[in-house]
Amino acid sequence: MTPVQHLKALAAFVAVSLNLLFWCAPLLAVLVVRLLVPKARPAAHRVSCGIYRSAVAFDDWWLTRISGARWCRPRLDLDPESACILVANHQSWADIFLLQSAIVRRGPVIKFLCKRELAYIPVLGLIMMAFDFPIMRRRGRVGGSAEDRRRQDRERVRQACAVLLEAPAAMLTFAEGTRFSEAKRRLSMSPHRHLLRPRAGGLTAIVEALASLRPPVLDITIQYGRSAAFWAFLGGAGGPVTMTVRRFPLGEVLDAGPLEWLEERWRLKDERLSAAAAAS
């Protein structure tokens, strides 16, 4: 990166942080109204979603116009008031900004499962409560079989996702569980060249929790140009980013089985990323 790109990255980091802090005051006001006036919850939800989209719009403007970051925004026909499930590969903290740009501007807001302990962090906790992020409670007593623990985990996810029945959103899961790196790929003995092994636990629990809504499942492949590093993305030095989206009915995922469906999607995703890497 050049010195100018480093300065752009620093400016973008400051701008994104200030943008987040700027919206904390109106979010707090909306949250107070919602808690004191239960009948105002639907209106408060709409206002919160408007704030979410405004924050994303500012981040998009700064990153594209000032930093010079480049990415394609796929054309999606999503109902802002309906739920959907997002499954994506995970390479960088930039993934969140890219997914928000692709989904939130004209579709539902993105939410993801959060640990209850995070609710006590001032800014993050406010965001989680204001936007009704599903919050996972701590696991109960240790003991029982592995299957019992997995069943308890799925039940906690179901309970946490119950909030989406009232406030639909796009539920995001990074099936790899962590950001990709070559060291992690070798350590996990992943069969893929550009991906870690997918884990089906999160998708299975979310699918079970939202089964009554029958939301579509969007498989998103994020492909970076020169670098997936977050700092390079903020400074506009990461090269163009491509997002490829495939849409599936929930029934297809259930019929195949979440693990089998994920493994097949990851095989095709890795082929696409390998072909793109060979062509560059």
C-alpha positions, 0 to 999 in steps of 0.5 A: 500500500502507498502512503496515500492509501494508508491515510485513506484507510485511517480516514475510513476507519475514523469515519466509519467509527464516527458514523457508528457513534453518531447513530447511537443517540437516536438509537437510544431514543428509539429503544427507550420509546420501545421499552416504555410504549409497547404499542410503539414497537412496530414503528420503533422497528421501522425507525431502527431499520431506517437508521441501519440503512442510513448508516450503511449508505454513509459507509458505502459512500465513504468507502467508494467515493473517498477510499476508492474501494470497489465492489459489485452490488448484486441485483437481488429481489428481496422483501425488506419486511421478510426474513431470509438466511445468508450463508457466506464464506469469510475472509475479512472483516470487510465481509460485513460491509460488503454484505450490508451493502448488497443486502441492507440497502434494498432488502432486510437488515442483517442480523446474526447470533450474539453471545449474551455477554456482548450485550454489556459492551456499551455501543455493541449492546445498544446496537444488539438491543435496538435492532433485536439481534438474537441473543444466545444465553450461556450454555447450561450445566456441563455434562451429558452426551455430545448429542445432548449438548448439540440439542441444547445448543439448537434449542437456544438458537431457536429461542434466540431466533424467536425475535425474528417472528416479530422483526424479520431480518436476514440471518447471517451465518459464516459456515466456516466459523472463522476467517480464512487463512492459509495456516488455518486451512492447513491446520484443519486439513480442509479439502478446499484450496480457498475455503475452510471446512464448512460447519453445519451446526449454525445453519441447521439451528437457524433453519430449524428456528425459522422453518415456520417462516420458510425463508429463502437461503442465499449462498454468497461467494465473496471473491477479493481482487488483490487482497482480502486484508481489512486495512487494504479494503479501507484504503481502496488497495484491495482491488475489485470485489465480486459477490456471486449470489445463488438463491435456494428454497428452504425445502431444498436445503432441508431435503438435502440436509444442511451438512450435505447441502453446505458441502456441495455448495462449498465444493462449487464455491471453491471451484469458482474461487480457484478458477478466478485465481487462475485467471488473474 
